[in-house]
Amino acid sequence: MRTYIGSHQALNAIEFEELALGFDELPLGIDRDLFRGPLTPESPEERAARLDVAREVIADLAAQGEGGDEAAAWDALYADALTRTVPFLRAARSAGRSAGTEAAA
């Protein structure tokens, strides 16, 4: 099966994401898992530490943006938006609706 976004063929998942989201590559230095959380469960302590670091990074990027760095300002907005998202697979698992990926025990 072939996948197209507009008139461009996506050859792999990375290309699909790039074409679907409208940018050529992921923002340099932005680790989406830092802001949205990992797909696997994390302890409350790990979550608190991850969110503390994410807040610091967003604050640094926002400060750079206020200083005139337009790319940093956009990265701050992107990172901040990621903090309000939940990866679909993690949301489905926490709601008890696994997509059939877990074998019966």
Residue pairs with C-beta under 8 A, 6 or more apart in sequence:
2 9
3 9
3 10
3 16
4 10
5 16
5 19
5 20
6 19
8 19
10 16
10 19
10 20
18 24
18 25
26 32
27 71
27 74
27 75
27 78
29 75
30 75
30 78
30 79
32 82
33 39
34 50
34 53
34 54
34 57
34 79
35 54
35 58
35 79
35 80
35 82
35 83
36 82
36 83
36 85
36 86
36 87
37 47
37 50
37 86
37 87
37 90
38 90
39 87
39 89
39 90
40 90
42 50
51 83
54 79
54 83
57 79
58 76
58 79
58 80
58 83
61 72
61 73
61 75
61 76
61 79
62 72
62 73
62 76
64 72
64 73
64 76
65 72
65 73
65 74
65 75
65 76
66 73
89 99
92 98
92 99
